[in-house]
Amino acid sequence: MIIDAHVHIATSEDENPRARVENVIRKMDQNGIDKVVCFPFASGIGKQKKMAELIRPYEDRFIPLAFINPNDADAKEQLLYCLDELGFKGMKLHPWFGNFSVGNIELLRPLFEILNERELYTVIHCTSEDYRVHPLMFERLGNTFPRVIIQMAHMGEVMAGEYAIEVAKRVPNVYLDTAITSFMAVVHVLEQCPDKVFMGCDYPFYQFEMEIQKQRLAAEDLNDYEGMKKLMGGNFSRVFHLDEK
């Protein structure tokens, strides 16, 4: 099973047309992708409801997460609604868009207590040179909420990738994704923690075939095709028991 763990879905006409559900499905089929983890481009309960409506005809292909801004006064209520009424599987956070720090545990606590109690999943944007987010902040977050599967999106990008790998090696519930990372970052993660990373392309900003090619080139470089299978869906299937469903 091939799984991409980082995909945006357009929920309005003014958003990127490449991310409309029918186009995502078409691109998935062209590239042999079985499932994707998806979320809207932004927070707001209206966007979450719209995404749920759009993906419903293809619900076996999508693993939906709620895009939540923890600064919203009703953030907890939004998350509960998305989990209980819309059937979402967890939460997407974006510190830059939401203007909050991943190090602010008390702000995040009401949301993470819900995920921790239910043993659910979050994807958190983490790129370089932003004071609001750094891979090292994920160590405390992961240790504070050990039953939440935390996906560090972009694994710190170019400047903080090695920190991301070290945190993933130390913290059992912190995983990485390969979205917008370099070829060498994928090589390093295959060498150091091949069981702790999911493939993600950040569609539509990057294309599925580009990400798949990056995984293949890294595997060829290391002659590690078993590692490539882990990245391209094996790890995600194992962590979330998809092969048992």
VMD Tcl script that draws the C-alpha trace (Angstrom):
set ca {
  {0.00 0.00 0.00}
  {1.41 3.41 -1.02}
  {0.40 6.28 1.27}
  {1.17 9.99 1.05}
  {0.85 11.56 4.48}
  {0.71 15.26 3.52}
  {-1.97 16.50 1.11}
  {-4.06 19.68 1.01}
  {-7.66 19.73 -0.22}
  {-9.28 22.80 -1.81}
  {-12.59 23.65 -0.15}
  {-13.52 26.76 -2.15}
  {-13.35 27.98 -5.75}
  {-10.65 30.54 -4.98}
  {-8.18 27.93 -3.71}
  {-5.65 26.05 -5.84}
  {-7.67 24.06 -8.42}
  {-5.03 21.34 -8.47}
  {-6.14 20.46 -4.95}
  {-9.79 19.87 -5.84}
  {-10.80 16.40 -4.78}
  {-11.36 15.07 -8.29}
  {-7.88 16.25 -9.32}
  {-6.28 14.72 -6.22}
  {-7.96 11.39 -6.94}
  {-6.84 11.53 -10.58}
  {-3.23 12.19 -9.57}
  {-3.35 9.47 -6.93}
  {-4.55 6.97 -9.52}
  {-1.88 8.03 -12.01}
  {0.83 7.41 -9.41}
  {-0.50 4.26 -7.76}
  {-1.22 5.95 -4.43}
  {-3.80 4.09 -2.35}
  {-4.47 6.59 0.44}
  {-3.52 10.11 1.50}
  {-3.66 12.04 4.74}
  {-5.54 15.25 3.95}
  {-6.54 18.57 5.49}
  {-7.85 21.93 4.22}
  {-5.56 24.86 3.46}
  {-6.69 26.71 6.57}
  {-8.58 26.48 9.84}
  {-12.24 27.35 10.42}
  {-15.09 24.94 10.98}
  {-16.67 25.77 7.61}
  {-13.61 24.52 5.74}
  {-13.53 21.32 7.77}
  {-17.20 20.62 7.04}
  {-16.70 21.30 3.35}
  {-13.73 18.96 3.12}
  {-15.72 16.21 4.84}
  {-18.47 16.67 2.26}
  {-16.06 16.64 -0.69}
  {-14.15 13.52 0.29}
  {-17.19 11.49 1.35}
  {-17.58 9.70 -2.03}
  {-13.94 8.55 -1.75}
  {-13.74 7.98 1.99}
  {-11.64 4.82 1.61}
  {-8.90 6.89 -0.08}
  {-8.64 9.76 2.44}
  {-7.50 9.97 6.07}
  {-8.88 13.39 7.10}
  {-7.42 15.69 9.76}
  {-8.95 18.89 11.13}
  {-6.91 22.05 10.52}
  {-7.12 23.77 13.92}
  {-5.77 27.10 15.19}
  {-5.24 26.73 18.96}
  {-5.60 30.50 19.36}
  {-9.29 30.25 18.40}
  {-11.50 30.57 21.47}
  {-13.50 27.52 20.38}
  {-10.55 25.43 19.16}
  {-11.38 22.55 21.50}
  {-15.01 22.52 20.39}
  {-13.94 22.61 16.73}
  {-11.69 19.60 17.24}
  {-14.35 17.61 19.08}
  {-16.89 18.35 16.36}
  {-14.51 17.21 13.63}
  {-13.66 14.01 15.49}
  {-17.14 13.09 16.70}
  {-19.41 14.42 13.95}
  {-17.20 14.41 10.85}
  {-15.18 11.29 11.60}
  {-11.77 12.94 11.30}
  {-8.74 11.05 12.59}
  {-6.78 13.85 14.22}
  {-5.52 17.38 13.79}
  {-3.26 19.53 11.59}
  {-1.42 22.48 13.19}
  {0.50 25.25 11.43}
  {2.42 27.50 13.87}
  {3.24 30.14 11.26}
  {-0.32 30.54 9.99}
  {-1.80 30.36 13.49}
  {0.91 32.50 15.12}
  {1.58 30.22 18.08}
  {4.59 28.34 19.38}
  {4.87 24.57 19.54}
  {6.70 25.22 22.79}
  {3.55 26.70 24.35}
  {2.37 23.48 25.95}
  {-0.38 25.15 27.97}
  {-1.98 26.61 24.84}
  {-1.88 23.22 23.15}
  {-2.86 21.17 26.19}
  {-6.68 21.21 25.75}
  {-6.30 19.86 22.21}
  {-3.58 17.35 22.96}
  {-5.38 15.97 25.99}
  {-8.21 14.97 23.64}
  {-5.82 13.33 21.20}
  {-3.87 11.67 24.00}
  {-6.98 10.19 25.60}
  {-8.15 8.79 22.25}
  {-4.66 7.82 21.01}
  {-5.03 9.93 17.87}
  {-2.76 11.69 15.44}
  {-1.47 15.16 14.60}
  {0.56 16.67 11.76}
  {2.53 19.80 12.72}
  {4.25 22.08 10.21}
  {7.97 22.38 11.02}
  {10.32 24.23 8.68}
  {13.55 26.14 9.27}
  {14.22 29.53 10.81}
  {10.86 30.16 12.48}
  {10.96 31.00 16.18}
  {7.50 29.46 16.63}
  {8.62 25.94 15.75}
  {11.81 23.90 15.89}
  {12.34 20.12 15.94}
  {13.66 20.29 19.51}
  {10.27 21.60 20.69}
  {8.73 18.29 19.60}
  {10.70 16.38 22.22}
  {8.86 17.97 25.13}
  {5.53 17.82 23.30}
  {5.95 14.12 22.51}
  {7.01 13.25 26.04}
  {4.14 15.24 27.56}
  {1.53 13.49 25.40}
  {3.01 10.03 24.76}
  {-0.12 8.47 23.25}
  {-0.39 11.04 20.45}
  {1.28 10.10 17.16}
  {3.05 13.34 16.18}
  {4.11 13.80 12.55}
  {6.76 16.49 12.18}
  {5.91 17.79 8.72}
  {8.91 18.74 6.55}
  {11.25 17.34 9.26}
  {12.73 20.76 9.93}
  {13.33 21.44 6.22}
  {16.89 22.22 5.13}
  {18.50 23.85 8.16}
  {17.12 21.70 10.99}
  {16.83 18.24 9.46}
  {19.48 16.65 11.65}
  {17.73 17.93 14.79}
  {14.49 16.39 13.49}
  {16.14 13.02 12.99}
  {17.65 13.07 16.48}
  {14.29 13.89 18.07}
  {12.55 11.12 16.11}
  {15.20 8.67 17.30}
  {14.75 9.71 20.95}
  {10.96 10.11 21.20}
  {8.88 7.01 20.40}
  {5.74 8.84 19.25}
  {7.41 11.47 17.03}
  {7.58 10.66 13.32}
  {8.85 12.67 10.34}
  {7.52 13.34 6.86}
  {9.52 14.02 3.72}
  {7.47 16.91 2.29}
  {9.72 19.58 0.69}
  {12.85 17.96 2.14}
  {15.99 17.42 0.09}
  {17.25 14.22 -1.48}
  {20.03 14.11 1.12}
  {17.53 14.46 3.97}
  {15.78 11.31 2.75}
  {19.13 9.53 2.49}
  {19.97 10.52 6.07}
  {16.62 9.42 7.45}
  {16.88 6.08 5.65}
  {20.31 5.61 7.20}
  {19.43 6.67 10.74}
  {15.74 6.03 11.49}
  {13.98 4.32 8.57}
  {11.10 3.18 10.79}
  {10.22 6.74 11.88}
  {9.32 8.50 8.64}
  {6.30 8.78 6.32}
  {6.32 9.87 2.69}
  {4.57 13.19 2.12}
  {4.68 15.53 -0.87}
  {2.77 18.61 0.38}
  {0.45 18.31 -2.61}
  {-0.36 20.45 -4.60}
  {2.79 22.50 -3.89}
  {4.83 19.47 -4.90}
  {3.62 16.61 -7.06}
  {3.27 12.94 -6.13}
  {5.60 11.77 -8.89}
  {8.33 14.15 -7.69}
  {8.14 12.76 -4.16}
  {8.07 9.14 -5.31}
  {11.12 9.77 -7.48}
  {12.94 11.31 -4.51}
  {12.30 8.18 -2.43}
  {13.45 5.93 -5.27}
  {16.65 7.87 -5.86}
  {17.49 7.76 -2.16}
  {16.84 4.02 -2.08}
  {19.05 3.51 -5.14}
  {21.81 5.58 -3.54}
  {21.81 3.32 -0.47}
  {20.68 0.13 -2.20}
  {17.90 0.04 0.40}
  {14.65 -0.88 -1.28}
  {13.14 -2.26 1.92}
  {13.65 1.16 3.48}
  {11.90 2.76 0.52}
  {8.88 0.49 1.05}
  {8.75 1.62 4.68}
  {8.78 5.29 3.70}
  {6.21 4.93 0.94}
  {3.53 3.36 3.11}
  {4.90 0.51 5.19}
  {5.61 2.63 8.25}
  {2.24 4.39 8.12}
  {0.39 1.10 7.68}
  {2.26 -0.39 10.64}
  {1.79 2.56 12.99}
  {-1.93 2.90 12.23}
  {-2.62 -0.85 11.81}
  {-4.02 -0.38 8.32}
  {-3.05 -3.88 7.24}
  {-5.31 -5.23 9.99}
  {-8.41 -3.38 8.73}
}
mol new
graphics top color blue
foreach p $ca { graphics top sphere $p radius 0.5 }
foreach p [lrange $ca 0 end-1] q [lrange $ca 1 end] { graphics top cylinder $p $q radius 0.2 }
display resetview
